[in-house]
Amino acid sequence: MLKLVEFTEVLLTHQLVAAGPLPTTHDPDGFYPYESFCETSRRPILKQYRMISIENDQIYVKICPDLGRACAHFF
């Protein structure tokens, strides 16, 4: 029997820090300057994420659609 549950979970998250506007080599659409994120903050914050768990008697999978990641535990 497969069990599917949707829930929210609070995780420590390092937010992205803007690196400032960066020039592009080719800008036909006029999107310059755009913001680039190349660092994370030093202090994490608590942030709520949507989670989905799928499990049966042999495997447990937890998916975070907001982050695009999954982890699995085998029994």
C-alpha positions as semicolon CSV with decimal commas, in nm:
position;residue;x (nm);y (nm);z (nm)
1;M;0,000;0,000;0,000
2;L;0,141;0,339;-0,103
3;K;0,088;0,634;0,131
4;L;0,115;0,995;0,004
5;V;0,117;1,292;0,247
6;E;0,164;1,665;0,185
7;F;0,287;1,879;0,477
8;T;0,504;2,178;0,566
9;E;0,840;2,166;0,740
10;V;1,054;2,444;0,886
11;L;1,422;2,428;0,782
12;L;1,726;2,644;0,852
13;T;1,797;2,830;0,527
14;H;2,084;3,051;0,416
15;Q;1,932;3,320;0,195
16;L;2,098;3,430;-0,127
17;V;2,287;3,761;-0,117
18;A;2,288;3,978;-0,427
19;A;2,635;4,026;-0,576
20;G;2,532;4,341;-0,761
21;P;2,463;4,418;-1,125
22;L;2,689;4,238;-1,369
23;P;2,737;4,338;-1,733
24;T;2,652;4,098;-2,010
25;T;2,851;4,051;-2,328
26;H;2,539;4,058;-2,546
27;D;2,226;4,241;-2,430
28;P;1,977;4,258;-2,722
29;D;1,668;4,254;-2,497
30;G;1,780;4,535;-2,266
31;F;1,790;4,328;-1,946
32;Y;2,110;4,496;-1,824
33;P;2,177;4,532;-1,538
34;Y;2,047;4,209;-1,389
35;E;2,109;4,093;-1,034
36;S;2,341;3,802;-0,974
37;F;2,336;3,587;-0,661
38;C;2,669;3,419;-0,591
39;E;2,681;3,411;-0,210
40;T;2,466;3,302;0,080
41;S;2,408;3,486;0,403
42;R;2,623;3,400;0,703
43;R;2,328;3,363;0,940
44;P;2,055;3,113;0,856
45;I;1,687;3,189;0,906
46;L;1,392;2,958;0,969
47;K;1,185;2,915;0,653
48;Q;0,876;2,706;0,586
49;Y;0,880;2,468;0,287
50;R;0,617;2,246;0,124
51;M;0,704;1,876;0,155
52;I;0,558;1,559;0,008
53;S;0,625;1,214;0,147
54;I;0,564;0,889;-0,035
55;E;0,610;0,562;0,151
56;N;0,531;0,195;0,158
57;D;0,670;-0,091;0,366
58;Q;1,007;-0,083;0,182
59;I;1,088;0,281;0,105
60;Y;1,027;0,633;0,237
61;V;1,080;0,931;0,003
62;K;1,054;1,294;0,111
63;I;1,037;1,556;-0,166
64;C;1,068;1,933;-0,128
65;P;0,915;2,087;-0,444
66;D;1,024;2,437;-0,334
67;L;1,390;2,327;-0,345
68;G;1,365;2,062;-0,617
69;R;1,524;1,795;-0,397
70;A;1,436;1,454;-0,263
71;C;1,582;1,210;-0,016
72;A;1,497;0,842;0,021
73;H;1,524;0,598;0,309
74;F;1,511;0,224;0,244
75;F;1,380;-0,015;0,508
